[in-house]
Amino acid sequence: MSKGERIRMARQQQQQQQQIQVDPSDVTIRKCAGCNGELFEQALKVGIMSGLNPKNPTGKDFQINIPVVVCKVCGWEFGKPVIEDGTADGRDGYEA
């Protein structure tokens, strides 16, 4: 098992231990900044940490999977800023 998998499993275990029982009627539903939708799904951003990066202790390139939440309607990544024209940054699914 790789170090990344061990870290991911440890995080999942912590999240499972920290789950709190919440009545759904006490929750405020967040909406998409791009289209005002209310349905989101989990996705992964995939990154590579270079072996040349001074913060990389292995000296080898390795893949990092970063969990994100995206709108099911327009693809806006939850938590990203909205640009001045009122659209969500990256709303079309493409980033510069």
Secondary structure, DSSP 4 states (H G I P E B T S, - for coil): --HHHHHHHHHHHHHHHT-----GGGPPPP--TTT----EEEEEEEEEE-TTSTT-SSSS-EEEEEEEEEETTT-PBTTPPBPTTSSBTTTTS---
